[in-house]
Amino acid sequence: MKHLTIVVPNGDNNLSSIVGAYKIFSRANAYQKERGKKEVFQIELAGLSDEVDFHGGLFTARPHQHIANINKTDLVVVPSLNHNYEQAIEANGELIDWLGSQYRNGACVASVCTGAYLLAAAGLLDGKSCSTHWSAADKLKQLYPKINLQTDQTITDEQGIYTNGGAYSFLNLILYLVEKYYDRETAIFCAKVFQIDMDRQSQSAFIIFKGQRLHSDELIKKAQTVLEDKLEEKLSIEDLASRFAIGRRNFDRRFIKATGNTPAEYAQRVRVEAAKRAFETSRKTINQVMYEVGYADLKAFREVFRKITGLSPLDYRNRYNRDLA
């Protein structure tokens, strides 16, 4: 039998991803027994403390083991953290070292949402693809620039490291792991029991783009403001660079270094975010919204919108605007 460790980090972090992982894997084990097969995992919660409080002491978790007592495990699930990531990293130094040691010893490691910060602190994500909650992505990229961040992905799978996007999308990661370690039939059974949509690949439709401003290039911040405030203007990137008396090539280089996007990509994301808000809150037609956010070609608008959100403008509007249902 393999060993599964669901870690309970110190700090008031996320309880739901601990409980959810424990319940789904436990049900998968039970289903194996019902089918006359052996359980796949011995499941244990492990942490640094005998008790960890959540939500101001409203809930308490009591891990089965201290991590120091687990010399060898096969799969580790790291839950999501609170939003004070640097504090969480500081409070879990021993756990971070343990994660690195287990991975080097052959264990696979999966992180839920912002649990990716602990994997990154252990050096496990350097040079690898990684997803996390879209709201935590800019900070993660700033702290750990060697990561190949894939924020649009619900799940990444690379060299025994699994990561997933935000919040309750962790359920998709757990089903993915159930299929990998058990079989497709067990994953489908768990999906039906817990009523989880299977095989969701993208979290693009859920992302709220707020602009990457965790940098110190004041000229680029001013350029971002212009792009955000002048949606309806047909402002070319050349004109924007000229406005700030900087050459186009140097402007592009600085913009990419500061934000991770080219100026053109950034302008697209700003316009699509404005279009999303219009679709959510108004009864405007696709064409009306398209013109308001600076597009004149419907085909081009549809292609950019789908590329960024994973949905067509019409599908997005129908999903998020109840007044049109």
Secondary structure by P-SEA (a helix, b strand, c coil): cbbbbbccccccccaaaaaaaaaaaaaaaaaaaaacccccccccccccccccccccccbbbbbcccccccccccbbbbcccccaaaaaaaacaaaaaaaaaaaaabbbbbbcccaaaaaaaacccccccccccccaaaaaaaacccccccccccccccccbbbbbcccaaaaaaaaaaaacccaaaaaaaaaaacccccccccccccccccccccccaaaaaaaaaaaacccccccaaaaaaaacccaaaaaaaaaacccccaaaaaaaaaaaaaaaaaacccccaaaaaaaaccccaaaaaaaaaaaccccaaaaaaacccccc
